[in-house]
Amino acid sequence: MSTLMGLLMAGIAIPAIGAGGSATTSGVKAFNDLPSEFSVSPLAQQSKILTADNKLIANPYDENRIIVSLDKISPWMQKAQIAIEDSRFYEHGGLDVRGFTRAMVSNFSSGDVQGASTLTQQYVKITLQENALRRDDKEAAKAAVAKTYTRKLQELKYALDVERNYTKEQILAGYLNLVYYGDQAYGVEAAAQNYFGVSSSKLTLVQSALLAGIVQQPTKYNPVLNPKNSQARRNAVLDRMQALGMATAAEVAAAKKVPVANMLGNRKPPKGVCQRSSEPFFCAYMMEYLQKSPQMAVLGKTPAERLKNINQGGLVIKTTLDSKLQAATLKALTDAVPVGNKSNLGAASTVIEPGTGKVLAMAQATDFGDSQLNLNVDQRYGGSQYGYQFGSTAKTYALVAALESGMPLDGTIDAPSASPDDPHMFTRAEMKGRCNSDKDWEVENDYRSGGEMSLAKATAESINTAFGQLVIDTGCQKVYDTMNRMGVHQGDGKPIYNSVASITLGAGTMTPMTAAASYATLAARGKFCEPTPIASITTSNGKVIKVPPTTCKQVVRADVADGVNLLLQGPLSDRRGTAKGVWDVTKRPAAGKTGTTNNHNQSWFIGYTPQRAAAVWVGNVKVARANGQLLTLNGKCFNEYGCKRSVFGGTIAAPVWSKIMTAATRGLPVVRFTEPSAAVRNGNYVALPDLAGRSVEAATEALRAGGFSVRIGGRVDSPIREGRVASTNPSRRAPKGSTVTLLISNGNGSSATPTRTTEQPRTSIVTPPPVPDTTRPGKGKGKPPKPPGGNG
């Protein structure tokens, strides 16, 4: 007993005062041999995710803690905590001798190891525990609060060191920011907001007394779970404050009259990080991106390590999100598709900056509380496994491949004639070796159209059979390779299925972010950039973390992109363009493409200016019934756009895109697309020989000698001798290596339109459509497995 008392009383209570006796001497030596330097590590605290204009999106955290300086904490709160935990805080040097002596007598009588801990000692204990938890050292965390004399001795030694190196104000501020106030609130600021919905600077006497009383037993005195216990404890704090002269009798009496239940009316309890975000879907995307993107290796080697640094490090993560554009994007979407509608309707849009990949806006017309599925992004970032079928927006890639192959801008396509009731059948023989198809492929147009037509016309009016022929002539693999180069992929990151239907008419699937980034390649004159939401990251002390730039690569020749940009202005500007009237290209040049899938199941518009690119999807969230039958948008109502008998890409998606793009380009200088080069305008076409009057065998030999493939077409009225070549299609020039059709004379001596046969020539037949959109993919093999219903 004498040895222990000498150790505790001499070594701890009065270590600086010499004392006699061997017990005292050994106690002093044992105490002095303990480590004394105490390092106060930065507290685990919330990080901040901000918009580009510094508006708060979210506060990721492991512990709901918001650190504030002492001058931002109510004086009532400071007094209340000192009154109930350590009334002589400003008098002692880390050890309250009177309280400690009293506790020691009680300990030796009962056999317990208990406190009389000063506020400084508590600060040391909780800091040691906090630091151990941040290192994932569970043993050290347990030892930091163990009820042993060894731990108590170390705690006291550290407390003395803290008192020597820090002011009372620093210690008090550290304590108030550190301690746990129950209900997942760490530190006084988070506690004030959690229980009362106010900042700690606004805490009143009664609120401060309630919070101060929680610290001793955070569960027992939790006012939400145990209001009676909490009220009794609060009143004890008030009595103590009155006894110490910190509050008057009248103030205390008034405070006690307030029931605890009445104090919690404005509380803001913590929710999931993104559930309480102003932009929950973008927040969820950010959290996944920060953990999983290769660009974010600067935050840690593994997703778990990165998440720990995000939740504990007090980082300031500034994103590329434009808050004004984000609000405008969401409004444009919900003006068409109300959140929570009962019609299975969804809408989503992503806006990208070409040439940088910056994500400027990302919104969707769904409720985060009902489903956290992000319709804009890939599966790895919280999206679906597939995305949605993208319809005739796929035709853009055929244009790129065709111009790369040497087709001139004014080139023509020999488009088979087809209508909704009379589809054209592309045979396996035509596609063999060039398209992944072992069946004939049936393609319809939304109105009767066909014949030789220009690239510009086929693009503006989105003629399905024209693009079917273009892809076959260019080569399915070439078009498929182009899609992959330009970033097209399914939601699970895999390439789309390489069938002719997927490649030509968008039976494959992708997400709006993928679509926007892919089309942004053309806006950036052929440079594809991976989408990125990161502008900068700084540590809690203001140090900038160097984030590597997103990956950008030139994937399309700049002059080819210029040519495609000219062609894709047609859907917006041509008198029969599928998106005519939604945008004035004379005031601000823009390009884009509509898309509608089978049975009008999904609709798209993907468009861009040189400075901004945006994809808009409006469609059925659940794509099919249980029996596999595709649902339709036809007959559904779209808020301010009204109810639509038939829905195409130009019906809703294009007008919504126009609103979003108007907001996206507001205040930007008008920039025009670069004019296509002469090489792209002229292509690598070569002149065809004049074959009129020659035999089929001689004409075929001449064409093959020139490097062309030959197809025998139908018979036409002509004054040339029957059975001889009347003309060719195309008639004047063609790309070397392409297919030339020989039209055979029937000897009738006129040029009337022939009667259709199985090998008839493709004459130009165009019947105006009731709705200016021709973007439905045709029927046939090559569609990927349908995503499960409701997958997004």
C-alpha positions, 0 to 999 in steps of 0.5 A: 500500500505504501509503495502504491501510495508513494507512486500515485501521490508522490509520482503523480500528484506532486512529481515536481516536489521532492519527497523522502522514502524509498517508495516515493523515490521509486514512484518518482522514477517510475513516473519520470520513465514514462513517455511524456511527449504527447502529439495531438494529431488532426482529428478525423473530420468531414471532407467537403465535396463542392461544385465548381462555384464552391457550393456544398454538395456533401460532407463525407465522414466516418464520424459526423464531426465538423471542427470549429474554433472556440470563438464559434462555440457559444460561451454558454456551451463552454461554461456548461461543459466545464461546470459538469466535467472539470470546474477547476479547469482554469486552476489546475495544471492537468491534475486536480489534486483534490479530486484525485486524492478523493478518488484514490481513497475510494479506489483503495476502499473499493478495488476500482480504478476510477477517475476524477479525470480533469478535462485535459485528461479526458482530452488525452484519453479520447485523442489516444483512442481516436488516433488508434482507431484511425490507424485501425489499431483496435488493441491500442484503441482498447488500451487507451480507455482500459481501467488500469493504473498503468494507463492512468499513469500514462494519461496523467503524464501526457496531460501534464505535457499538454498543459505545458504546451497548449493554452487552456483555450486550445485544450477546451476547443480540442475537447469540444471538437473531439468528444462524442455527444451521442446519436452519431454526433462527434464534437459540439458543432455536429451535436448542435446541428443534430439535436437542435438544427443550429450552429454551436455559436447559437446554443442557448443556456438550456441547449448547452446544459443538455449537450454537456450532460450527454458526454458522461454516458452518451446512450443513457443521456441521449435525449432522443432515446432517453428523454427522461434521463436526459432531462434529469442530467440537464437539470443537474448541469444547470444546478452546477452552473448556478452553484458555480455562479455561471448562471443566475437562479432565474436563468436556471429556473427558466431553463428547467421549465423547458421539456427536453421533447420540446427542444428537439423540434428543429433537429437535423439528424445525420443521414447517409452522405448522399441522402442529405446532399443537394445533388444526391445522384451526383454525390453518389457518383462522386463517392464511387468515382473517388474510390474506383477511378484510376485517376484517384490513385492519389488518395490511396492504393485501394478503394478502402484506403481512399474511402478512409482518407475521404471520410476522415481527412477533411479534404476539400474536393472541388468538382467540375459541376456547374450548379446553375447548369445542373439546376437548369438541366434538372428543370428541363428534364422534370418539365418533361418527366415529373419525378415520381410519375406513375407512367414508368417514364424516366429522363437523364442527361449529362453535359460534357466539356469537349476536349477536357472531359469535364462533367458539367452537369448530370441529372435525372428525373427520378427520386433518390429515396426510391432508388439510388440507381444512377441512370447516367453512369456506368455500373462501376460508378453506381449505374446499370449493367447495360444502360439503354438502347441508343437507336439511330444515334449509332448512325454517327459512327457510320458517317465517321467510318465512311469519311475515313474510308474516303467517301466524299461529303457529297457522296451518295448511298444506294438505299433500298426502298422500304416502309413500315409495312414493306421492310427491306431484307439485307441477305446473309450473302451481302453481309458475309465476312463484314457483319456478324450476322448469320441471318437475313436482316430485315429493316424498315423505314418509318415512311416509304423511302429509298433510292440513290440519296446523298449522305446529307439527306440520309443523315438529316432524315435518318433513313434506316435502309440508307445506313444499313447499306452504308455500313455494309458497303463501308464494312461493319468491322470498320464502323464497330472499331470506330465506335470503340475508339470513340468510347462506346460501351455498355454500362458494364464497361464491355463493348456493345454486341458486334451485330449489324443491328447494334452497329447500324441502328443502335440495338446495343446499349450505353449510358447518357454519360458515355453518349455525351463523351463520345459525341464530345469527341467530334466537338473536340475535332476528334479528341476523346476524353474520359469523363472526369468530375474532378477540378481539384483536391486540397487537404485540411491544411490547404495543401494541393493534392496533385491529381493527374489529368484525365486521359485524352486521345486523338481517335478521329482525324480532325478533318474527318470530324469536321466533315461529320460535324457538317453532316450532323447539322442537318437533323437540326437545320434541314427542312425535313431534319428529324430535330428541325425547329429545336435549335437555330444553327444560324445563331449558334452552330450545333450538331446532333442526332436523334435516336428512337428504338423499336416499338418507340421504347426509348428516345434520345438526342445527343448534340453539341456545339464546339464548347459543350456536348449533351446527351438526353435520354427519355424513355421507359425505365422498365423496358419490357413486360414480364413476357419480354414484350417491349413497352412503348412511349407512344400515348404517354404524357410528358408534362408541359409537352402534353400527350403524344401519339407517337414519340421519336427522338425529336419529339421530347428528347431534342426539345429538352436538349435544346433547353439544356444546351441553351443554359450550357452555352449562355454567356459563351462566345459563339464558336463555329465549327471548322470547315471540312478540308478539300480532302474530306470534301472530295474523298478518295473517289475515282471516276467510273468508266462509261460502260453503257452498251457493253455486255455484262461480262465486259463491264464486270471485267472492267470494273473488277480491273479498277478494283471495284466489286460488282453487283447485277441490278434489275432491268430498266427501260433504255434504248440500249440493246436488251441485255446490255448495260444501260447504266451504273449505280453510282453513275459517275464515281465511287470509292475504290474497292466499293460495290458498283451496281450494273443496271441492265437494259430491257430494250424498251427505249424509254427511262420509265421507272421499272417494275419491281423484281427481286433484282430491281434497281433502287429508285428514289422513292420518298413519301413524307413522314407524319412525324419528322424522325426516322430513327427506329432500328430495324428488325433482325439478329444482333440485339444484345440480351434485353436488360432485366426490367427496371435495371435502368 
